[in-house]
Amino acid sequence: MDTWMQTFWVCAIGGSVIFIVQMVLTMIGMDSTDIDVDYDGADTMDLGGSISLFSIKNFVNFIVGFGWAGVCLADVIENKVILSLVAMLVGIGFVAMFFYIRKQTRKLEHNGAFQIEDCVGKTVNVYLRIPAQKGGMGKVQVSLNGSVHEIHAMTEGDELLSGQKAVISSIIDNSTVMVKS
């Protein structure tokens, strides 16, 4: 086996072993996302959302794609320079695929806690009568994220009776909203 093929095989096998170890550690909750590193450099290639362009995981993804592309395409592409360039493109593709998958899984992360700010603009049912012109408080029921919440409410307009529909126009405080009919 020539040096080119040895390089591709070392990258393929070595990268795959490290990839499997990373995958197992991630599945049991021991991945490296909780490690703090102090870096005083000027600019980094941080892409936001705790995904960095230059990381161990991305390096391993690149090496796995590079190595296996070189091994699998060696019989098809005889020119070693072109084979190396194609293998590099496949490695970059593996890193891009990691970014895409990570971005999609981030969309699945959801905090189910009730945030009163999410209610603005929602149509609500008046539960307890709301006096006119900020003359007192009533209560409304709002359906948010599949659950119904009761919130204290005031209005600047006419009195709102139980059973009427209203719209939350603003937040007064952490437990009270302003509604309008």
SULRAUR-V964693 format. One record per residue. N is the residue number from 1. RES is the residue in one letter. PHI is phi in whole degrees, -180 to 180 (none if undefined). D_FIRST is the distance of its C-alpha to the first C-alpha in whole Angstrom. Layout:
BEGIN
n->N res->RES phi->PHI d_first->D_FIRST
n->N res->RES phi->PHI d_first->D_FIRST
END
This chain:
BEGIN
n->1 res->M phi->none d_first->0
n->2 res->D phi->-79 d_first->4
n->3 res->T phi->-61 d_first->7
n->4 res->W phi->-58 d_first->8
n->5 res->M phi->-67 d_first->6
n->6 res->Q phi->-61 d_first->7
n->7 res->T phi->-62 d_first->10
n->8 res->F phi->-63 d_first->11
n->9 res->W phi->-66 d_first->10
n->10 res->V phi->-62 d_first->12
n->11 res->C phi->-63 d_first->15
n->12 res->A phi->-65 d_first->15
n->13 res->I phi->-72 d_first->15
n->14 res->G phi->-61 d_first->17
n->15 res->G phi->-64 d_first->19
n->16 res->S phi->-66 d_first->20
n->17 res->V phi->-63 d_first->21
n->18 res->I phi->-64 d_first->24
n->19 res->F phi->-60 d_first->25
n->20 res->I phi->-66 d_first->26
n->21 res->V phi->-62 d_first->28
n->22 res->Q phi->-60 d_first->29
n->23 res->M phi->-63 d_first->31
n->24 res->V phi->-64 d_first->32
n->25 res->L phi->-63 d_first->34
n->26 res->T phi->-66 d_first->35
n->27 res->M phi->-67 d_first->36
n->28 res->I phi->-95 d_first->38
n->29 res->G phi->84 d_first->40
n->30 res->M phi->-115 d_first->38
n->31 res->D phi->-77 d_first->36
n->32 res->S phi->-90 d_first->36
n->33 res->T phi->-75 d_first->39
n->34 res->D phi->-99 d_first->42
n->35 res->I phi->-90 d_first->41
n->36 res->D phi->-95 d_first->43
n->37 res->V phi->-124 d_first->41
n->38 res->D phi->-89 d_first->44
n->39 res->Y phi->-131 d_first->42
n->40 res->D phi->-102 d_first->45
n->41 res->G phi->-71 d_first->43
n->42 res->A phi->-74 d_first->44
n->43 res->D phi->-113 d_first->42
n->44 res->T phi->-120 d_first->40
n->45 res->M phi->-99 d_first->38
n->46 res->D phi->-73 d_first->40
n->47 res->L phi->-98 d_first->40
n->48 res->G phi->85 d_first->43
n->49 res->G phi->67 d_first->43
n->50 res->S phi->60 d_first->41
n->51 res->I phi->-114 d_first->38
n->52 res->S phi->-108 d_first->36
n->53 res->L phi->-64 d_first->34
n->54 res->F phi->-105 d_first->32
n->55 res->S phi->-143 d_first->31
n->56 res->I phi->-61 d_first->29
n->57 res->K phi->-61 d_first->29
n->58 res->N phi->-67 d_first->28
n->59 res->F phi->-63 d_first->25
n->60 res->V phi->-65 d_first->24
n->61 res->N phi->-59 d_first->25
n->62 res->F phi->-63 d_first->23
n->63 res->I phi->-62 d_first->20
n->64 res->V phi->-62 d_first->20
n->65 res->G phi->-63 d_first->20
n->66 res->F phi->-62 d_first->18
n->67 res->G phi->-65 d_first->15
n->68 res->W phi->-70 d_first->16
n->69 res->A phi->-65 d_first->17
n->70 res->G phi->-63 d_first->13
n->71 res->V phi->-67 d_first->12
n->72 res->C phi->-74 d_first->14
n->73 res->L phi->-99 d_first->15
n->74 res->A phi->-61 d_first->12
n->75 res->D phi->-78 d_first->13
n->76 res->V phi->-87 d_first->16
n->77 res->I phi->-109 d_first->16
n->78 res->E phi->-85 d_first->14
n->79 res->N phi->-74 d_first->16
n->80 res->K phi->-66 d_first->14
n->81 res->V phi->-68 d_first->17
n->82 res->I phi->-65 d_first->19
n->83 res->L phi->-60 d_first->16
n->84 res->S phi->-65 d_first->16
n->85 res->L phi->-65 d_first->20
n->86 res->V phi->-64 d_first->20
n->87 res->A phi->-62 d_first->18
n->88 res->M phi->-64 d_first->21
n->89 res->L phi->-62 d_first->23
n->90 res->V phi->-65 d_first->22
n->91 res->G phi->-60 d_first->22
n->92 res->I phi->-64 d_first->26
n->93 res->G phi->-62 d_first->27
n->94 res->F phi->-62 d_first->26
n->95 res->V phi->-65 d_first->28
n->96 res->A phi->-62 d_first->31
n->97 res->M phi->-64 d_first->31
n->98 res->F phi->-61 d_first->31
n->99 res->F phi->-61 d_first->34
n->100 res->Y phi->-64 d_first->36
n->101 res->I phi->-64 d_first->36
n->102 res->R phi->-63 d_first->37
n->103 res->K phi->-64 d_first->40
n->104 res->Q phi->-68 d_first->41
n->105 res->T phi->-72 d_first->41
n->106 res->R phi->-63 d_first->43
n->107 res->K phi->-66 d_first->46
n->108 res->L phi->-79 d_first->46
n->109 res->E phi->-73 d_first->47
n->110 res->H phi->-143 d_first->51
n->111 res->N phi->-91 d_first->54
n->112 res->G phi->-83 d_first->56
n->113 res->A phi->-68 d_first->59
n->114 res->F phi->-72 d_first->62
n->115 res->Q phi->-118 d_first->63
n->116 res->I phi->-62 d_first->66
n->117 res->E phi->-64 d_first->65
n->118 res->D phi->-72 d_first->63
n->119 res->C phi->-85 d_first->66
n->120 res->V phi->-59 d_first->68
n->121 res->G phi->92 d_first->68
n->122 res->K phi->-80 d_first->68
n->123 res->T phi->-82 d_first->71
n->124 res->V phi->-128 d_first->73
n->125 res->N phi->-102 d_first->76
n->126 res->V phi->-74 d_first->79
n->127 res->Y phi->-97 d_first->79
n->128 res->L phi->-119 d_first->82
n->129 res->R phi->-46 d_first->85
n->130 res->I phi->-111 d_first->84
n->131 res->P phi->-63 d_first->87
n->132 res->A phi->-70 d_first->87
n->133 res->Q phi->51 d_first->87
n->134 res->K phi->55 d_first->85
n->135 res->G phi->-80 d_first->88
n->136 res->G phi->164 d_first->86
n->137 res->M phi->-113 d_first->83
n->138 res->G phi->-128 d_first->82
n->139 res->K phi->-136 d_first->78
n->140 res->V phi->-126 d_first->76
n->141 res->Q phi->-113 d_first->73
n->142 res->V phi->-123 d_first->70
n->143 res->S phi->-98 d_first->67
n->144 res->L phi->-142 d_first->64
n->145 res->N phi->55 d_first->60
n->146 res->G phi->84 d_first->62
n->147 res->S phi->-133 d_first->64
n->148 res->V phi->-102 d_first->68
n->149 res->H phi->-124 d_first->69
n->150 res->E phi->-98 d_first->73
n->151 res->I phi->-133 d_first->73
n->152 res->H phi->-65 d_first->77
n->153 res->A phi->-144 d_first->78
n->154 res->M phi->-132 d_first->80
n->155 res->T phi->-137 d_first->81
n->156 res->E phi->-95 d_first->83
n->157 res->G phi->-97 d_first->85
n->158 res->D phi->-71 d_first->87
n->159 res->E phi->-60 d_first->87
n->160 res->L phi->-112 d_first->84
n->161 res->L phi->-93 d_first->85
n->162 res->S phi->-56 d_first->83
n->163 res->G phi->94 d_first->81
n->164 res->Q phi->-74 d_first->81
n->165 res->K phi->-94 d_first->78
n->166 res->A phi->-148 d_first->77
n->167 res->V phi->-124 d_first->74
n->168 res->I phi->-76 d_first->72
n->169 res->S phi->-99 d_first->73
n->170 res->S phi->-162 d_first->72
n->171 res->I phi->-105 d_first->71
n->172 res->I phi->-88 d_first->74
n->173 res->D phi->-151 d_first->73
n->174 res->N phi->-66 d_first->70
n->175 res->S phi->-133 d_first->72
n->176 res->T phi->-136 d_first->75
n->177 res->V phi->-124 d_first->74
n->178 res->M phi->-104 d_first->76
n->179 res->V phi->-122 d_first->77
n->180 res->K phi->-139 d_first->78
n->181 res->S phi->-84 d_first->80
END
